[in-house]
Amino acid sequence: MKVSLLLLFAATTAFTYWLRHINLRHLKQYGATVPDGFADAISQETLAKTSAYTIDSSRLGLWESLFDNTLLILFLFAGLLPMYDRFVAGMSDSFIVQGLLFFLILTWTQAILELPFTLYSTFVVEARHGFNTSTLRIWAADLLKSQVIGSILLALIISVSLWLIEWSPLHWWLWLWGVMAMFTLVMMFLSPYVIEPLFNKFEPVDEPGLTEEIAAMMGKAGLKVGRVMKMDASKRSRHSNAYFTGIGKVKRIVLFDTLIEQMTHAEIVAVLAHEIGHWKLRHILKRLVVAEGMLLGGMWCAWQAVRWEGLTGLVGMEGGSFFARLMILGFIASLLMFPFTPLSAWLSRRHEREADRFACAITGDPESLASALIKLSAENLSNLHPHPLYAGFYYSHPPVVERVRSLRQLNAP
């Protein structure tokens, strides 16, 4: 079984690398072609920069993936997991403390090992292509804050989860699902006002006339949002974006300051109308319900699987703690869920198309959304020529050329 599981992992990984390869080959073949309707915003120089950025990013991602997968194979299949499991077990007799140490040490180790890739991405790849505006001090502060916050939240979840497992051995999967569901909702409330401000500065949009145009559009949509905020994204990167955050009374719209600088008011309003479309069409709720349903099923499966004596034998390990079993189970689950990746991407693309149509109906201006997407692609050096199979497997949004074509068909007489 160990060899079979290893071969399955190798086949899955090889398939992802093949998808990456055909995507880059497709880019090299068609990357110099300006798509129809993009000529006013996309030049040959921009296409050349886009190809270079996509290739550099993909190569770095490939090396990072090879590094991570090599470590994973060594840890699971070369005897490191039993050694680590015994090491942690010898540090405490407490079930909860053992679990905290088991997962926190792994998390911290992974963060340290990935530092060279993170540094190279920020200060070499992003800087080379004109995106990085961060300093080493800002980068280090962000890293430290994210690790501290992440460790605190992870420790809290692990402690509560392991206590429930000890308290209710036969029904912990159900209790744990309830805790996870509640945690997700709480974070949706807290994140906009507690966590996000630790990394970025948020202030009301002060662009003359823009706030009024946004309010008018939201009035048509029948939506009240607490505030429309501008985020100082340019302090770290020249990438631009906009997003909808929060839930209930704490929901708000956030615009990158870079986006405000790059777009007209009509284009900004169109982008925000798209984001509001996700809310009004209940895409966020639908995704949450699906995610919680899958989590419930996953918890029940985990409860069944960790009790199977042969679980650790799948990686050639005899015995093993509850935590080692969870890690093995998580690895197997990732392989079993991999074939569903394109289904998830397809559902997401479907929601994006629906949000596009909603935005056009609210604003009555498909062209502004189309031009906004073209600008976003140009400014972010997004690949305009992804391979159809790669895009179908991974893209959460329809390829921008396809989206623009659909929007302009709505605008056609």
C-alpha positions in Angstrom: 0.0 0.0 0.0 2.9 2.3 0.7 4.2 2.0 -2.8 0.7 2.4 -4.3 0.1 5.6 -2.3 3.4 7.0 -3.3 2.7 6.2 -7.0 -0.7 7.9 -6.7 1.0 11.0 -5.2 3.6 10.9 -8.0 1.0 10.6 -10.7 -1.1 13.5 -9.3 2.0 15.7 -8.9 3.2 14.9 -12.4 -0.2 15.8 -13.8 0.0 19.2 -12.2 3.4 19.8 -13.6 2.2 18.8 -17.0 -0.6 21.3 -16.8 1.9 24.0 -15.8 4.1 23.0 -18.8 1.4 23.2 -21.4 0.2 26.5 -20.0 3.7 28.0 -20.4 4.0 26.4 -23.9 0.7 27.9 -24.9 1.8 31.3 -23.6 5.0 31.2 -25.6 3.0 30.3 -28.7 0.3 32.9 -28.5 1.7 35.4 -25.9 2.6 38.0 -28.6 -0.9 38.2 -30.0 -3.0 41.1 -28.8 -6.6 39.9 -28.2 -9.4 41.5 -30.1 -10.6 44.6 -28.3 -7.5 44.9 -26.2 -5.4 47.0 -28.6 -6.1 50.3 -26.9 -4.8 49.2 -23.5 -2.4 46.3 -24.3 0.7 46.9 -26.3 3.3 44.5 -27.6 5.6 45.7 -24.8 3.0 44.9 -22.2 2.5 41.5 -23.6 6.3 40.9 -23.5 6.3 42.0 -19.8 3.3 39.7 -19.1 5.0 36.7 -20.6 8.2 37.3 -18.6 6.3 37.8 -15.4 4.2 34.7 -15.9 7.2 32.6 -16.7 9.2 33.9 -13.7 6.3 33.4 -11.3 5.6 29.9 -12.7 9.3 28.8 -12.5 9.5 30.0 -8.9 6.2 28.2 -8.1 7.6 25.0 -9.7 10.8 25.1 -7.6 8.8 25.7 -4.5 6.5 22.9 -5.3 9.4 20.5 -5.9 11.0 21.5 -2.6 7.7 21.1 -0.7 6.9 17.8 -2.3 10.4 16.4 -1.6 10.1 17.3 2.0 6.6 15.8 2.2 7.8 12.5 0.7 10.8 12.3 3.0 8.6 13.1 6.1 5.8 10.7 5.3 7.6 7.8 3.5 11.2 7.9 4.6 10.7 7.4 8.4 10.8 10.9 9.6 7.2 10.9 10.8 7.7 8.1 13.3 10.8 9.8 14.7 9.0 13.1 15.0 6.0 11.5 16.5 8.1 9.8 19.2 10.0 13.1 19.8 6.7 15.0 20.5 5.3 12.2 22.6 8.4 12.4 24.9 7.8 16.1 25.6 4.5 15.8 27.5 2.0 13.3 28.8 -0.9 15.6 28.0 -3.0 14.8 25.0 -3.7 18.5 24.3 -0.1 19.6 24.8 1.2 16.9 22.6 -1.2 18.0 19.8 -0.3 21.6 20.2 3.4 20.8 19.9 2.9 18.4 17.0 1.1 20.8 14.8 2.7 24.1 15.9 6.2 22.9 15.4 5.4 21.7 12.0 3.8 25.0 11.1 6.7 27.0 12.3 9.2 24.7 10.6 7.3 25.0 7.3 7.3 28.8 7.6 11.1 28.9 8.2 11.8 26.6 5.3 9.6 28.6 2.9 11.3 31.9 3.8 13.8 31.8 0.9 11.0 31.4 -1.6 8.9 34.2 0.0 11.9 36.5 0.0 12.8 35.7 -3.6 9.2 36.2 -4.7 8.9 39.6 -3.1 12.3 41.1 -3.6 13.4 39.5 -6.8 10.4 38.4 -9.0 7.9 41.1 -7.9 10.7 43.8 -7.8 12.0 42.8 -11.2 8.6 43.3 -12.8 7.9 46.6 -11.0 5.4 45.5 -8.5 7.2 45.4 -5.1 7.2 48.6 -3.1 7.7 46.9 0.3 10.8 47.2 2.4 12.6 44.5 4.3 11.3 46.0 7.5 7.7 46.0 6.4 8.0 42.5 5.0 9.6 41.2 8.3 6.9 43.0 10.4 4.1 41.5 8.3 5.7 38.0 8.6 6.1 38.3 12.4 2.5 39.6 12.8 1.0 36.9 10.6 2.9 34.1 12.4 1.9 35.4 15.8 -1.7 35.8 14.9 -1.8 32.5 13.0 -0.1 30.6 15.9 -2.6 32.0 18.4 -5.6 31.1 16.3 -4.2 27.7 15.5 -3.4 27.0 19.1 -6.9 28.0 20.1 -8.5 25.8 17.5 -6.3 22.8 18.3 -6.8 23.1 22.1 -10.6 23.3 21.8 -10.7 20.5 19.2 -8.5 18.1 21.2 -10.5 18.8 24.4 -13.7 17.9 22.5 -12.1 14.7 21.2 -11.2 13.7 24.7 -14.6 14.7 26.1 -16.7 13.0 23.5 -14.8 10.2 21.7 -17.8 8.9 19.8 -19.3 12.3 18.7 -16.4 14.6 18.5 -16.7 14.9 14.7 -20.1 16.6 15.1 -19.0 18.9 18.0 -15.8 19.8 16.1 -17.8 20.7 13.0 -19.9 23.0 15.0 -16.9 24.7 16.5 -15.3 25.1 13.1 -18.5 26.5 11.6 -18.8 29.0 14.5 -15.1 30.0 14.2 -15.6 30.8 10.5 -18.5 33.1 11.2 -16.7 34.8 14.0 -13.6 35.4 11.8 -15.8 37.0 9.1 -17.0 39.4 11.8 -13.7 40.1 13.4 -11.3 40.2 10.4 -12.3 43.5 8.8 -12.0 45.4 12.1 -9.4 43.5 14.1 -7.0 41.6 11.9 -6.9 43.4 8.6 -6.0 46.8 10.2 -2.9 45.2 11.7 -1.5 45.0 8.2 -2.9 47.9 6.3 -4.3 51.3 6.9 -8.0 51.8 6.0 -9.6 55.2 5.5 -12.8 56.4 3.9 -12.6 57.0 0.1 -11.9 60.7 -0.4 -12.0 60.8 -4.2 -14.3 63.7 -5.1 -17.6 62.4 -6.4 -16.7 58.7 -6.2 -18.3 57.9 -2.9 -21.6 59.4 -4.1 -21.5 57.4 -7.3 -20.9 54.2 -5.3 -23.7 55.0 -2.9 -26.1 55.6 -5.8 -25.2 52.3 -7.4 -25.6 50.5 -4.1 -29.0 52.1 -3.7 -30.1 50.6 -7.0 -28.9 47.2 -5.7 -30.8 47.7 -2.5 -27.7 47.2 -0.4 -26.4 49.1 2.6 -22.7 48.9 3.3 -21.1 50.4 6.4 -18.3 52.2 4.7 -16.4 52.3 1.4 -12.8 52.2 2.4 -9.4 52.8 0.7 -6.5 50.6 1.6 -2.9 51.6 1.4 -1.9 48.7 -0.9 0.7 50.7 -2.6 2.8 50.6 0.5 3.6 47.0 -0.3 2.8 46.4 -4.0 1.6 48.0 -7.2 -0.9 45.3 -7.8 -4.5 46.5 -7.8 -7.8 45.0 -6.7 -11.1 45.6 -4.8 -13.0 43.3 -2.5 -16.1 42.9 -0.4 -15.4 41.9 3.2 -17.2 41.2 6.5 -20.7 39.9 7.1 -23.9 41.4 8.5 -23.5 44.9 9.9 -19.7 44.9 9.6 -19.6 44.3 5.8 -17.8 46.9 3.8 -16.1 47.6 0.4 -12.4 48.0 0.2 -10.6 49.6 -2.8 -6.8 49.4 -3.3 -5.4 52.9 -3.6 -3.6 51.6 -6.7 -7.0 50.8 -8.3 -8.4 54.3 -7.6 -5.4 55.8 -9.3 -5.6 53.6 -12.4 -9.4 53.6 -13.2 -12.1 56.1 -14.0 -15.1 56.4 -11.6 -17.3 54.5 -13.9 -14.9 51.6 -14.0 -14.5 51.5 -10.2 -18.2 51.5 -9.8 -18.5 48.7 -12.3 -15.9 46.6 -10.4 -17.7 47.2 -7.1 -21.1 46.3 -8.7 -19.5 43.0 -9.6 -18.4 42.4 -6.0 -21.9 43.4 -4.7 -23.4 41.0 -7.2 -21.7 38.1 -5.3 -23.4 39.3 -2.1 -26.9 40.0 -3.6 -26.9 36.7 -5.5 -26.0 34.9 -2.3 -22.8 33.4 -3.7 -21.0 34.0 -0.4 -23.8 32.2 1.5 -23.9 29.3 -1.1 -20.1 28.8 -0.9 -20.3 28.9 2.9 -23.1 26.3 2.9 -21.2 24.0 0.5 -18.0 24.4 2.5 -19.7 23.6 5.8 -21.5 20.6 4.2 -18.2 19.2 2.9 -16.6 19.9 6.3 -19.3 18.0 8.1 -18.8 15.0 5.8 -15.1 15.3 6.1 -15.3 15.3 9.9 -17.4 12.1 9.9 -15.0 10.4 7.5 -12.0 11.5 9.7 -13.7 10.0 12.8 -14.2 6.7 11.0 -10.7 6.7 9.4 -8.5 7.5 12.4 -9.9 4.4 14.2 -8.7 2.1 11.3 -5.7 0.2 12.5 -4.2 0.0 9.0 -4.1 3.8 8.4 -0.5 4.3 9.5 0.6 1.3 7.5 -0.3 3.1 4.3 3.0 5.1 4.7 4.9 2.1 6.2 4.5 3.2 9.8 3.7 0.9 12.7 1.4 2.4 15.4 1.5 6.1 15.7 -0.3 8.8 17.7 -3.7 10.3 17.0 -1.9 13.3 15.5 0.2 11.3 13.1 -2.9 9.6 12.0 -4.5 12.9 11.3 -1.6 14.0 9.2 -1.6 10.9 7.1 -5.4 11.2 6.7 -5.0 14.8 5.6 -2.4 13.7 3.0 -4.8 11.0 1.6 -7.7 13.4 1.6 -5.8 15.9 -0.5 -5.2 13.2 -3.1 -8.8 12.1 -3.1 -10.1 15.7 -3.4 -7.7 16.6 -6.2 -10.1 15.3 -9.0 -12.7 17.7 -7.7 -10.5 20.7 -8.3 -11.9 21.5 -11.8 -15.5 21.2 -10.4 -14.8 23.7 -7.7 -13.2 26.1 -10.3 -16.1 25.7 -12.7 -18.6 26.6 -10.0 -16.6 29.6 -9.1 -16.4 30.7 -12.7 -20.1 30.3 -13.0 -20.6 32.7 -10.0 -18.2 35.2 -11.6 -20.3 35.3 -14.8 -23.4 35.8 -12.8 -21.8 38.7 -10.9 -20.7 40.2 -14.2 -24.3 40.1 -15.5 -25.6 41.6 -12.3 -23.1 44.5 -12.5 -24.1 45.2 -16.0 -27.8 45.2 -15.1 -27.2 47.6 -12.1 -24.9 50.0 -13.9 -26.3 49.7 -17.4 -22.7 50.0 -18.5 -21.0 46.7 -19.6 -18.3 48.6 -21.4 -17.0 50.1 -18.1 -16.6 46.7 -16.5 -15.0 45.4 -19.7 -12.5 48.3 -19.8 -11.8 47.9 -16.0 -11.0 44.2 -16.5 -8.6 45.1 -19.4 -6.9 47.7 -17.2 -6.6 45.2 -14.3 -5.0 42.7 -16.7 -2.6 45.2 -18.0 -1.6 46.7 -14.7 -1.2 43.2 -13.0 0.5 41.6 -16.0 -2.1 38.9 -16.1 -1.7 36.1 -18.6 -4.2 36.8 -21.5 -3.5 33.4 -23.1 -3.9 30.6 -20.6 -4.2 27.1 -22.0 -7.9 26.1 -21.9 -7.2 22.9 -20.0 -5.1 24.7 -17.4 -7.7 27.5 -17.0 -10.5 24.9 -16.8 -8.7 23.1 -14.1 -7.5 25.9 -11.9 -9.1 29.3 -12.8 -11.6 30.6 -10.3 -12.5 33.4 -12.8 -13.1 33.0 -16.5 -10.1 34.0 -18.6 -10.3 37.8 -19.0 -10.5 37.7 -22.8 -13.6 35.5 -22.5 -15.1 37.8 -19.9 -14.6 40.9 -21.9 -16.0 39.2 -25.0 -19.1 38.2 -23.1 -19.6 41.7 -21.6 -19.3 43.4 -25.0 -21.8 41.0 -26.4 -24.2 42.3 -23.7 -23.5 45.8 -24.9 -24.0 44.9 -28.6 -27.1 46.4 -30.2 
